[in-house]
Each structure stands twice: as C-alpha cells, then as structure tokens.
Amino acid sequence: MRLNEYRIMWVMVLFDLPTETPAEKKAYARFRKSLMKDGFEMFQFSIYVRHCMSQENAEAHTKRVKSSLPKKGKVGIFRITDKQFGMMEIFEGKELQDIPPPPQQLEIF
C-alpha cells in the first residue's frame, strides 16, 4: 500500500512528572532522554512528537514509551494521522505559525 496522509501517523506523548526531589528529577530526565533516543522531538514543554510511516511503526514506538514510563506522574500517549496533524493550528501569541513539515521519506520501487 502506498503511503498517504491517512496511513502515516504521528505519536504524541504528553507528560506531567514531579520534579521536587532529586530522585524525581532523575526519573524525569531518564524518561525525556528515552523519548529523544527513540526519535521523539519536543513540540512544547512536556509534549513530544514522532513521525511514523505506518500504524504498525507507531504501535512499536508506543510500546517503547510504555516500557520506559516513570513510577510517578501522568503520561498520555496518542496517535493521529498525518492529515489530522496537518490541520492543526499553531499560534505564538496571536500570530498563526506555519506547521513544521514532516520528515521526507525516500520511496524505493
């Protein structure tokens, strides 16, 4: 099946983790580093996104996030299609910003 904006997925991870004690700060840093190691990029503070070429690939990354969840705090994980991601409106103040383009994928026949 050819790739299209309905099959390509974005995985978004939203989290609110405690950082009051040194152990909590360490758990926060470990979780954040695990997201970045898996290819997630910061979208906003405590919101990380990753572009995935298929639903199966998105599921694999979701499982990796689940395996690195910290003991405390709240974490939300959801997947949206590239089409849905592209319909997002992003504002800085009252100014509408351009949505960053997804990574380019080389298609080999």
BELGIQUI-V121978 format. One record per pair of residues at least 12 apart in sequence whose C-alpha atoms are under 10 Angstrom apart, sorted by sequence separation. I is the first residue (numbers start at 1). J is the second residue. D is the distance in Angstrom with one decimal. If there is no record, write none. Layout:
BEGIN
i:j:d
I:J:D
I:J:D
END
This chain:
BEGIN
i:j:d
16:28:9.2
17:29:10.0
36:48:8.5
38:50:8.6
39:51:8.5
65:77:8.3
86:98:10.0
87:99:8.9
15:28:9.6
35:48:7.6
36:49:9.6
39:52:9.8
86:99:7.1
17:31:9.5
32:46:8.5
35:49:9.0
36:50:9.4
85:99:8.8
86:100:9.1
32:47:10.0
35:50:9.1
62:77:7.2
86:101:8.7
15:31:9.8
32:48:8.8
62:78:8.3
86:102:9.2
15:32:9.6
62:79:8.7
85:102:9.7
58:78:9.6
59:79:8.8
82:102:8.5
40:61:9.4
58:79:7.4
13:35:8.7
39:61:9.1
58:80:9.6
38:61:7.5
55:79:8.6
55:80:9.6
35:61:9.3
38:64:8.0
55:81:9.0
13:40:8.7
38:65:8.5
52:79:9.6
54:81:9.4
12:40:8.6
47:75:9.8
49:77:9.8
51:79:9.8
11:40:8.5
12:41:9.6
13:42:9.6
14:43:9.8
16:45:9.7
17:46:8.7
35:64:8.7
46:75:9.4
47:76:9.4
48:77:9.7
49:78:9.7
50:79:9.5
51:80:9.9
52:81:9.5
53:82:9.4
12:42:9.8
13:43:9.6
14:44:9.3
15:45:9.1
16:46:6.7
34:64:8.8
35:65:7.0
47:77:9.8
49:79:9.5
51:81:9.6
52:82:9.1
12:43:8.9
14:45:8.9
15:46:5.4
16:47:9.3
34:65:7.8
51:82:8.3
14:46:5.7
15:47:6.7
13:46:7.9
14:47:4.5
15:48:8.8
34:67:9.9
35:68:8.6
13:47:5.6
14:48:6.6
31:65:8.5
34:68:7.1
12:47:6.9
13:48:5.2
14:49:8.9
34:69:9.5
12:48:5.7
13:49:6.4
32:68:9.6
11:48:8.2
12:49:4.5
13:50:8.8
31:68:6.3
32:69:10.0
11:49:5.6
12:50:6.6
30:68:8.5
31:69:6.7
10:49:6.6
11:50:5.2
12:51:9.1
30:69:9.5
31:70:6.7
10:50:5.6
11:51:6.6
30:70:8.5
9:50:8.4
10:51:4.7
11:52:7.3
27:68:9.8
28:69:9.6
9:51:6.2
10:52:5.8
27:69:9.1
28:70:7.4
8:51:7.7
9:52:5.1
10:53:8.5
27:70:6.2
8:52:6.1
9:53:6.3
10:54:9.1
11:55:9.7
27:71:8.2
28:72:9.4
7:52:9.3
8:53:4.7
9:54:6.0
10:55:9.1
27:72:8.7
28:73:9.2
7:53:7.4
8:54:5.0
9:55:6.2
11:57:9.8
12:58:9.9
24:70:9.0
7:54:5.8
8:55:6.9
9:56:9.4
11:58:6.3
24:71:9.3
5:53:9.5
6:54:9.4
7:55:6.7
8:56:9.9
9:57:8.5
10:58:7.2
11:59:8.7
24:72:8.1
4:53:9.0
6:55:9.8
7:56:9.9
8:57:9.3
9:58:6.5
13:62:8.9
24:73:9.5
3:53:7.4
4:54:9.4
8:58:8.8
9:59:9.7
11:61:7.8
12:62:9.1
52:102:9.7
53:103:9.9
3:54:8.0
11:62:7.3
51:102:7.0
52:103:9.5
13:65:8.3
50:102:9.5
51:103:7.4
53:105:8.4
17:70:8.3
19:72:10.0
50:103:9.9
15:69:10.0
17:71:9.5
18:72:7.1
19:73:9.5
17:72:6.7
18:73:6.0
16:72:9.3
17:73:4.3
18:74:9.0
16:73:5.8
17:74:6.2
15:73:7.4
16:74:5.2
17:75:7.9
15:74:5.6
16:75:6.5
14:74:8.2
15:75:4.2
16:76:9.0
14:75:5.6
15:76:6.2
13:75:6.9
14:76:5.0
15:77:8.7
13:76:5.6
14:77:6.4
12:76:8.0
13:77:4.6
14:78:8.7
12:77:5.7
13:78:6.7
11:77:7.1
12:78:5.4
13:79:9.0
11:78:5.8
12:79:6.2
10:78:8.3
11:79:4.5
12:80:8.0
10:79:5.5
11:80:6.7
9:79:6.4
10:80:5.3
11:81:8.9
9:80:5.6
10:81:6.1
8:80:8.6
9:81:4.4
10:82:6.3
7:80:9.6
8:81:5.8
9:82:5.4
10:83:9.7
6:80:9.0
7:81:6.5
8:82:5.4
9:83:8.6
10:84:9.1
6:81:5.4
7:82:7.5
8:83:8.3
9:84:9.1
10:85:7.3
5:81:6.6
6:82:6.2
7:83:8.8
9:85:8.6
4:81:9.5
5:82:4.8
6:83:5.9
4:82:8.2
5:83:5.0
6:84:8.2
4:83:8.7
5:84:8.4
5:85:9.3
5:86:8.9
10:102:9.5
3:105:9.7
3:107:9.2
2:107:9.4
END
